[in-house]
Amino acid sequence: MEHLPREPGPPAQPPAARDGDGGSALAARGLVRRFGAVTALDGLSFEVGRGELYGLVGPDGAGKTTAIRALAGLIRLDGGEARVLGLDPSDGRVRERLGLMPQQYSLYRDLTVGENLRFFARIYVLPRDVYRRRAERLLEITRLAPFIDRRADALSGGMYKKLALACALLHEPDVLVLDEPTNGVDPVSRRELWALLHDFVHGGMTVLVSTPYMDEAERCGRVALVHHGRLLLEGEPGALIAGFEDEAYEVRGGDRERVDVALAGAGDVRAASPAGERLRIVVRRGASGEVARVLAPLGAALERVAPDFEDLFLSRVGEAS
Ligand SMILES: Nc1ncnc2c1ncn2[C@@H]1O[C@H](COP(=O)(O)OP(=O)(O)OP(=O)(O)O)[C@@H](O)[C@H]1O
């Protein structure tokens, strides 16, 4: 397949722009969508360049699925515009060039792996020899070949997702959009799925992936942190962490309830969340001395830790609300 990996080597050039492509592969411009009293998208904007691996990261209900459905032309917008390769998502040409893996991918559970692939090949009206070649390649890269005769309902969660991915790739899309592909998937399959996405991008495909897992942000080339249908932060993962202006700490010792009360009254603590037995907090830069003084009488102390995306996210959410 054009965008699927064959041999290791330098990244392929993204496919040359065609009519209607515009500059970016995907564009969300001021997207607004309301469901009754709920504003799922509140002016969300982001652009995904051709050949990028771009992550939409945010908690449940942030608006990721709604944004993806808008880009795929599956819902009407109350404001803003979505573009795929410069085209309106309702344009018939988008169907040929976009691969979509929704959160609930509807495979036929009583059909086997091979039968599901054949079914989707028929939807895409693929000639038999083209289908055979692509299916063979997809079964190989997803490592599903040994399970070709297994029914979809007998696959593990990770294998099911990989079959869904293979079906979404049968028509060789230029742009692949995946909604929370790693949700409910075991850690090994999760790593495998991310490795596949990196391989696709290496082959020149554009990939947009949403995830509720903050720790997956660093696997993307660029990432958008989304909250309440708005963009909180966008950039390269390393640069975002390096530019983080606050500091992250773990609180050691002290009675948890009394510590919680003390921290709730400390204005410089932007966020607090449990980290196993301990409490993890984000503190405004330069204010840790004051926070440590508040905690000392309670027998609690601060230990500096490296900030991660959850710290970044919580800090921004704290600021925004
Ligand atoms: N069809 C709908 N009817 C009513 N409310 C909806 C509908 N679709 C989404 N919402 C609401 O819009 C908000 C954003 O939902 P969305 O599914 O886009 O979030 P998400 O980031 O994808 O999270 P999740 O992982 O939970 O799907 C939520 O408050 C959700 O309840």
The ligand as an SDF file (V2000), in Angstrom:
LIG
                    3D

 31 33  0  0  0  0  0  0  0  0999 V2000
  -25.5350   12.9850   20.4350 N   0  0  0  0  0  0  0  0  0  0  0  0
  -25.3700   13.6650   21.5620 C   0  0  0  0  0  0  0  0  0  0  0  0
  -26.4400   14.0740   22.3050 N   0  0  0  0  0  0  0  0  0  0  0  0
  -26.2730   14.7740   23.4350 C   0  0  0  0  0  0  0  0  0  0  0  0
  -25.0680   15.1080   23.9580 N   0  0  0  0  0  0  0  0  0  0  0  0
  -23.9800   14.7240   23.2920 C   0  0  0  0  0  0  0  0  0  0  0  0
  -24.0590   13.9760   22.0550 C   0  0  0  0  0  0  0  0  0  0  0  0
  -22.8020   13.7450   21.6110 N   0  0  0  0  0  0  0  0  0  0  0  0
  -21.9770   14.3000   22.5130 C   0  0  0  0  0  0  0  0  0  0  0  0
  -22.6720   14.8970   23.5170 N   0  0  0  0  0  0  0  0  0  0  0  0
  -22.1060   15.6200   24.6670 C   0  0  0  0  0  0  0  0  0  0  0  0
  -21.1240   16.5070   24.1710 O   0  0  0  0  0  0  0  0  0  0  0  0
  -19.9800   16.5270   25.0210 C   0  0  0  0  0  0  0  0  0  0  0  0
  -18.7510   16.1320   24.2370 C   0  0  0  0  0  0  0  0  0  0  0  0
  -18.8600   14.7450   23.9160 O   0  0  0  0  0  0  0  0  0  0  0  0
  -17.7910   13.9490   23.0540 P   0  0  0  0  0  0  0  0  0  0  0  0
  -18.3080   12.5640   22.8760 O   0  0  0  0  0  0  0  0  0  0  0  0
  -17.4560   14.7220   21.8470 O   0  0  0  0  0  0  0  0  0  0  0  0
  -16.5420   13.9620   24.0360 O   0  0  0  0  0  0  0  0  0  0  0  0
  -15.2320   13.0550   24.0120 P   0  0  0  0  0  0  0  0  0  0  0  0
  -14.1000   13.9590   24.3180 O   0  0  0  0  0  0  0  0  0  0  0  0
  -15.1780   12.2940   22.7570 O   0  0  0  0  0  0  0  0  0  0  0  0
  -15.4490   12.0860   25.2230 O   0  0  0  0  0  0  0  0  0  0  0  0
  -15.8580   10.5370   25.2480 P   0  0  0  0  0  0  0  0  0  0  0  0
  -14.5850    9.8150   25.3170 O   0  0  0  0  0  0  0  0  0  0  0  0
  -16.6430   10.4360   26.5070 O   0  0  0  0  0  0  0  0  0  0  0  0
  -16.6560   10.2480   24.0170 O   0  0  0  0  0  0  0  0  0  0  0  0
  -20.3120   15.6160   26.1830 C   0  0  0  0  0  0  0  0  0  0  0  0
  -20.8290   16.4080   27.2350 O   0  0  0  0  0  0  0  0  0  0  0  0
  -21.3630   14.6990   25.6080 C   0  0  0  0  0  0  0  0  0  0  0  0
  -22.2080   14.2100   26.6220 O   0  0  0  0  0  0  0  0  0  0  0  0
  1  2  1  0
  2  3  1  0
  2  7  2  0
  3  4  2  0
  4  5  1  0
  5  6  2  0
  6  7  1  0
  6 10  1  0
  7  8  1  0
  8  9  2  0
  9 10  1  0
 10 11  1  0
 11 12  1  0
 11 30  1  0
 12 13  1  0
 13 14  1  0
 13 28  1  0
 14 15  1  0
 15 16  1  0
 16 17  2  0
 16 18  1  0
 16 19  1  0
 19 20  1  0
 20 21  2  0
 20 22  1  0
 20 23  1  0
 23 24  1  0
 24 25  2  0
 24 26  1  0
 24 27  1  0
 28 29  1  0
 28 30  1  0
 30 31  1  0
M  END
$$$$
